[in-house]
Amino acid sequence: MSKTPNPCIDVCKYKRGGHCIGCSMTKAQKSAFKALKKDSQREGFVQMLIAQQQIMGKYSAWEAAYAKKCKKKGAKAPFDQVAKKIA
């Protein structure tokens, strides 16, 4: 299985208090994700991001765009895992 892809979906418009309207990451979070080497860390970061989006709202097309990116890279989309942990 491939490593977890970057949650950025190339919208990159920073509004919402410095958060991207596409993926909800800040510029600092985008830099931090790039520095993560272990896939477990990358998965944890994406799970944190999904939880962050549930609190602050998200760009409506992010989940579909990220799922497509994961499929293209051969990685499993993490949405089901996060829903189980939050519930």
C-alpha positions, 0 to 999 in steps of 0.5 A: 500500500502506498503512503498517505497522500497530502490532503491538499487538493490544490485550491490554496485560497487562505481565507477562514482565519488563515485556513485554506478553503479547499483542505482547511490546512494553514500554511504551517500545517501544509509545511508540517505535513511535508516534513512527516516521513512515517506513514503512521504520522501522515495518517494521524495528521489526516485524521486530525485534519478531518476532525478539524474540518468537522468542527470548522466546516469544509469545502464541500468537494474536499472529501471526494477530491481527496478520495480520488487522489488516494485512489490514484496513489494507491492509498486507502482513503481514511474517512471511515476510520475517522468516523468510527473514532469520533462516534 
